[in-house]
């Protein structure tokens, strides 16, 4: 069976499209990309990627700490 690669142009947290060549996007270690503001809101309540549930950071770390590490 062939491998299918999809290019996503929408943030799966806020469901809004990405503007090409504009900032405000952040890529998680698992490879998924989100609007920075949207994923920051997500991480206020979760410590996993919204798409694949990969654990992104320890529960005792903040979003700001994560951004500085990237």
N, C-alpha and C positions, 0 to 999 in steps of 0.2 A: 504494500500500500504506500503511495507517495506521501511525503511529508508536506504539510501545509503550513506556510508561514504567513501570519496575518500582521498587517501594519495597522496599529490602532491610532486613531486621530482624536480620540475622546478620552477624557479623564473619567475613569470608572467610579470615582467618588462623587463628583459633582455633575457628571454626564454632560459637561460642556466641552466643545472642541478646543484643540490646541491651535494657537495661532503660529503659523510657521515663522521661524527665526526670531521668535519673541522669548524673552526670559520668563521666569516664574515657574519653570518645570523642574522637577527633581526626579532622578532615577534611583530606585531602590536597589540594594545589592542583588536582589533576585531578578532585576532587569525591567520590572514594570515602571512605568512613568506616570506621574501625577502632577497636577497643579500644586505648587508649594503650599498655598493657602488651604487647599482642600485636604491634602494629606496631613497637614499639621492639625487640623480639626479632628481627623480620624484618629491620630495618635494621642489625642487627649483621653481617649477611651479604650484604645487597643494598642497592642505592641506587635501586631502582625500585618503583613501585606494584605490589603483588601481582596486581591485576586487569588493569590495562591496560599495565603495563610502562613507564609514563611515568617518565622520569628525575626523581626528586624532589629530590635534592641531589647535589653533587659528592662524589666518593669520599673526599676528604680532610676532609669535614665530619662532625661527630658528630651523633647524634640530639639531644643536648642543644642543640647550636648551632641545629639545625633548629627545635626547639620554641621557642627564644627568638626566632627570626625570624618566626614565625607570629603 
